[in-house]
Amino acid sequence: MGDRFRTELKLLASKHPTKLATQLVKLLFHGSRSTDPHMIVKGEEGLDMRFASGGNYGIGIYFANNSIYSANYAYVVPQARNDEYSVEPGVQLYQILLCFVIQGNGANIPHPDQSLRMPPLVHGPNG
């Protein structure tokens, strides 16, 4: 676990002292589409907004509970790299990431809004 992840988790835990760690961190899937997952894994920042594109709720980094959804955004591994994975020529490999994600309180957004640039404010003491 990286220092930044640990710092963010401590910050969120202090905002939500009654929540367990298992309520603050989820294991979710992410399809990086055209960004090689090796670049993400080796980078210091992890998932980087500079590689993000638009979605139903604006530009952001999207995660899914179900791998089937993220598979639609899977990275297509160039066939020239099949030897790295001991895969026969002609077989097409795809990659998605399985990530620990820190999550706070969710906001109810009833309809897709592609103009969003940040999550909406959650009102209340733990927003």
N, C-alpha and C positions, 0 to 999 in steps of 0.2 A: 504494500500500500504506500503510495507516494505521500510526500509531506503536504502537498497542497490538498489532497483528498482528506488526509487526517485533520488538517486545519479547518476545512469547510465542514467536516462532520462534527467537530467539536463546537463550532459556531452554531450549527443547526441544533445540536443537542442542548445547548444552553438556551435557545429560544423555545424548545419543546421539552422541558425537563421531565414530563410525565410519559414521554414516548420511549419505547425500547429501541435499541439499535436496529433490530429487525423491522421496525416500523419506519425507520428513516432511510434505510439502504435496501435497494432492490437489485436483483440480478435481471437485467433486461438485454434485449437484442438490438443491434444497430447495423444497418446496411450502409456501407460507405460509398456505394455506387462506383464512382470513377476514381476515388482515392484509395491507393493501395493500403490495405490494413497494416502492412509492415511499417509504413510511414507514420501511422497513428501510434502504433505500439512503441516505436523507437523514439517518438517525439517527447519532449519534456512536458508538454502541456496536455497530452492525451488528445481527446477530441477537440478540435480547433474550429472556432467559428469562421475562420478564413476559408474553410472548405465547405461551409454550410451553404445550402441553397434554399429557395422558397418552398414552402409546403402549405398545407391547408390553414395553418395558424402562423404564417409569416416565416421569415428566415430564421432557422434554428437547427438544433441538433435533436433529431427525433429518435425515440426509443419505442420498443414494443414488448409487450408481455409474451407474445406469440412469435416464434421464429418464422412462421409462414408469412407474416406481414413483412418482416425485414428481408426475407428472401427476395421480395420484389425489388429490393435495392442492393442486392448482393454485388460485390466486386467480382468482375469476370477476370479470372487469373489467365494471363497470356499463356497460350499453349507452349511457348518456348520454355516456360518454367516447369513443365510437367516432370522433368527429371528431378527437380528439387523435392517433389512430393512422391517420387517413385510411382508415377502414374503412366499408364500406357499412352503412346501418341494417339491423338484423336479424341481423347477423353477431355471434356470441358469441366474445369473446376470452378467453383464459386466460393466466395468467402463472406461470412458475416461475423461481427464481433459479439461476444457475450461480455457485458460490462457491469461492474458494480456502479450503481447510480444513486447518488444522494438525492432524496426527494423531500420537499417540505409539504406544506398544505397545498392542495390543488385548487385551481380556480375553475369555476363553472363557466365555460364559454359555449353558449347554446348552438351557435352556428359557426362554421369556418370563417375566418377573417384573415385573409392573406396580407392585410396591411399591418398586422401586429409586428412590432420590433422588439418588444419585451413582454414578459408575461404580465397580465393585468394585476393590479394590487389586490391583495386579499386583506379585507378589513378585519380588525380585531387585534387583540394583544399579541397574537402569534403570527400575524400576517407578514 
